[in-house]
Amino acid sequence: MKPFYVRHPVQIRATGCYLPELVLDNDALIQRFGLTINSQWIVARTGIHSRHWLRDGETTSDMCVAAAKQILDRAGVLPSQVDRLILATGSPDYPSPSTATIVARKLGARCAAFDLSAACAGFLYGLDLGMGAITMGAKNVLVIAADARSRYLNPKDRRSLVLFADGAGGALLTPGHENEAGFLSLVIDAEGRERMGAHIPAGGAARPTSQATLDAREHYIQVDGKDEIFDAFVGYTREICARALADAALTWNEIDLFITHQGNALLVDATAKALGLNPEKVVNTVAYHGNTSGATVPIALTESIASGRIQPGSRVLLTAVGAGCTFGAAIYRF
């Protein structure tokens, strides 16, 4: 039997993204937080030269609305025509209700709207849910991934300060037709691990907010060791990409562009090397965006289309590994 994405073709009608106006280069970041490092230290360990951060008063939903408007304008679709709004985020405006409902209100959309939490693999998870909605009769499904990681950074932790950033990106999914542009495969998975890669210890049901958790700075993001994260990332990427290629009956030689989670420039390079990929086929945008968590893949996809790296007929492999650990991969023919 053909996979569901072949029996019920789904297309990406348009993509879009948003990056906050505030840009902090390494020197500005160092000065702002009084860090005892220099720009070369940051570049050597992350490949990052600058990043976008929200200003005071700006929210995750604001970024989502800006990205959504760009997507809908490019698709020629009105907010009132959106059937479903799926938002992947680990940085909601509030613990409750879902930020997706706030985005829908700000857009002027009346549709099913909900958040999902899959860390840096959130966009792949959102695509999976969006494709399922299309097969059940939806016509326009808006999938957005957004994170405001600057809101969760410990000013005393230089590792996380230099790495994380803010941004939003997404895609509008619509019904497709066989032998036209569409998904060739999509696979998502997860393996619960005690060592989660990155996590925020307090503020949830396990450790509710208290003076003790505040004093311990447990509401800030904490990141595991570099080697541990790199090994897990490469291993899960290798596994999930192999499954996606097998489902599409393709080989690496038939992939025109590889877009993985843009968590760290060195990590992108290490992953590409482990997979034996030609560097010319690999997207690496970390230098001027930083790690925007779940938003990195749709931002990189949108920019690759705009720059002409993706042309009609291009086969693009999208993949990400997130905290938890979550992971996914999709192959799309444009």
N, C-alpha and C positions, 0 to 999 in steps of 0.2 A: 504494500500500500504506500502511495506517495505521502510524504510528510504533510502536515496540515498547511504549512506555509506555501506549498506547491499546489495543493488542492484548492486553497483559498488564498490567492495571491494578495499581498499587501505591499503598498508602495509608500515611500517617503515623498510626500507632496512638496514639502519645503522644510528648510532648517533655519535656525536663527540662534543668536546668542546675545548676551549682554555682559559687559565688564564695567564695574564701577569707575567713575571718573577719577577718583583719587588714586594716583600711582605713587608707590614708594619704591625708589631704587634702593640698592643696598646701603649706600651712604646715608640716605634719609632714615632708613630703618635703624641703622646703628646709632645715629644721633638721637632719634626719638626715644629709644629705650636705654641709652647709655651702655651699649654692648661693648665688651672688651675684645672685639674681633675686627677684622677689616673685610672689605668687599671680596678680596681674593679668597679669604677663608670660606665665605659663603659659596662662591662660584665653584671652588674646588670640590666641595662636598655635595652640592645640589645642582649646579649648573644654572642657578637662578640669578638674574641681574636686577629684576624688578617684579613687582606684583601689584594687583589692584585690590584695594580694601574699601569697604563701605565707610561712608562718613557717619557721624553721629546722627541718629534719627532715620537713617535708611534701613530697610529691612530686606529679608529674603524674598518676601512677596513682591516688593518693588522690583527686584531684579527679574523675577519670574514674569511679571506683567510686561516689562520692557522687552524681554526675549519673546514672549508670546505674541506681542503686537507685531514684531518683526516677522515672525513665522507666518502669522495669519495674513499680513499684508502681502508677503511674497506668494502665498498660496491663493490669494483672492477669496479668502473665506472670512465671513463675519463671525464675531464672537457668538452670536445667537445661533450659528450653525454648528458649533462644537457640540458633539454628543457626549464626550467624556474627557475629563482633564485629570491626568495622572502626574503627580509630582513626587519625584524622588529627592529626598533631602534628609540630612542629618542635622539641619540647622533651622527648624521650624520657627515661625514668628512667636508661637506660644506652644507650651506642652499640649494644650488642647484649646480650641478645636484644630482641625487640620488646616495647614496653610493653603492647601489647594482650594478650600472653600473661600478663603480670603482673596486668592488670586481670581477666582471666578467672579466674585462680587466686583472687584476692581476692574475687571475686563468687561463686565456687563454680560456675562455668559450664565445661562441657566442649564446646568447639566450635572451628571454624576461627577463628583470631584472628590479625590482622596489622596492622601500621602502614602508613600511606601518608604521603608527604611532598609536599604541594602548597601549603605556606605558608598564606596567608590564604584561599585558595580551597579548602582541604582538605575542608570540610564538603560543598561541592558535588561534589567528586570522590568523597567517600565515599557520597553519595546515588546517584551514578551506578553505582558498584560494587554498592551494596546493591540497587538496582533490578534489576540484572542477575542477582544471586543469587536474587531472588524469582522472576524469570521462569524460572529453572532449577530451581525446586521448593522453595527455602527458605521457611519459614513465618514466622520471626521473625529479622530482621536488625537488630542494634543498631549504629547509626552514631554515633560520638562524635568531637567535635573538641575538643582541649584544648591549651593552651600555658601554659608557665611562663616567660614572657619576663623576669621579674624576675631569673632566674638567669643571664641573659646580658647584664646591663647594666653598662656601664663607669661607675664612680662619678665619673669625670672628664668624662663626656659628658652635659651637661644636656639635649640634644635628645632622646636616647633615654630618659633617666631620667624625664622628665616625661610621656612618651608611653605606654610599655608597661606591661602589667599581666598578671594571671593569671586563668584561668577555664576552665570546661569546659561543654559543652552538647551535646545530641544528640537523636536521634529513634529510635524503633522503627518499622521498616518491616514491613508485612505485606501479603499478597495483598489486592487490592481487587476491586471489581465495576464494570462500566461504568455510567455515569450516576450514580455516587456520588462521594464525595470522592476525590481522587486527583491525580496529576501530569498536567498538560496538556502540559508540555514540560520537557526538561532537556538542556542543552548545556554541554559543557566543552571547553576548548582550552588551548593554551600556545604561546608564542613565546619560544624561548631568546634571551636578551639578555646581552650582556657587562655592561651596566649593569643589575644585577639588582634594584634598588630598595632591598633590604635583604639583608644576608648576614653570615655569621660566617666570616671568612677562614681560620681555622686550626682544627685538630682533626679534619680529614678526611684522605682519602688524598692530596689535592693538597698540603696542608701539615700533615703529622703534628705532633702536639704535641712541642715541644722547648723548651729554655730560651729560645731566641731568639724563638719565637712567644709565649711567656709574657711575656717582657720587652717585646715590642712590643704587648702587650694585644690580640692578634689573635683571642682566644677570646671577645671581646665582640661584640655585634651592631653593625654599622655601617649607617648609613642614608644614602641618596643625598639630593641637594638637593630641597627642597620643590617647586619648580616642575616639576622633571623628574618627580617621583612623581605630582603632581597631573595633569599632562598625560597620562601613560601610563594612570593609573587611569581618568580620564574617557573616554579613547579606547577602551580595552578594554571598559569597561562599556557604552558606547554600542553597540559592535559585538555583544557577546554577548547583550545584552538584545534587540536587533533580531532576532537569530536565534531566540531563544526565543519572542518574540511571533509571528514568522512561522510557526514550527512549531505553535503553538497556535491560529493563525488569529485572533489577538486584536490589539487596538490598546491604546495606553497608557490611553485613556479607560475601558477595560474592566478595568483593574487597580485593585483596591481598596486595596492596601497595598504599599509598596516598601521592602524590607529589603536594604540593601547592607552591605558590610563596614564595621564601625564603627571605622575606623582613626584618624579625626581629625574632630571635629565640623565644622570648616571644609571638609574634604574631602567629607563627606556633603552639606553644603549646596551646594557647588560642583557636585557630580555631579547633584543634583536640579535645580538651575537649568539646567545644560547640557541636561538631558533635557526641560525644560519641565514639570516635575511640580508639582502643587499641594503645598505644604508639609504640608498636613493628611494627605496620603497617605504621608508619608515618616517612617520610624522613625529617630530619632537618640538613642542611649543612651550616647554616649561620655562625657558629662559626669561620670557617677559610676561608670563601669566602666574607662575608659581603653581602650587598644588591646590586646585579648586575642588578637590574631592570628586563627588559624583558628576560635576559639571565638565570635567576635563575632556571627556570623549565627545560630547555634542559640540563643545566649543571648537575642538580640533577638527571635527567633521565639517562644521560650518565654514571655518577658515580655509580648509582644504578645497572646498567647492569654490569659494570666492577667489582663491588664488589660481585656479585652473589645474590644480594637481589631480582633480577628479573630473573626468570627461565622460560623455555618454558611452556606455559599455564597460566602464571601469568596474572591476571587482574589488571591493573594499572589505577588509576584515576589521571589525571593531571588537575590542576585548577590554576587560577590566577585572581587577581583583580588588576586593574591598575588605575592610575589617570584619572580623567575625569567625570564619572567613566566607565571603560571598565571591562568586566569580561567574563570568559569562562571556560568550562570544557570538557574534553574528556576522554573516557574510551577505553583503548586499551588492547587487548588480545595478549600476546606474544607467 
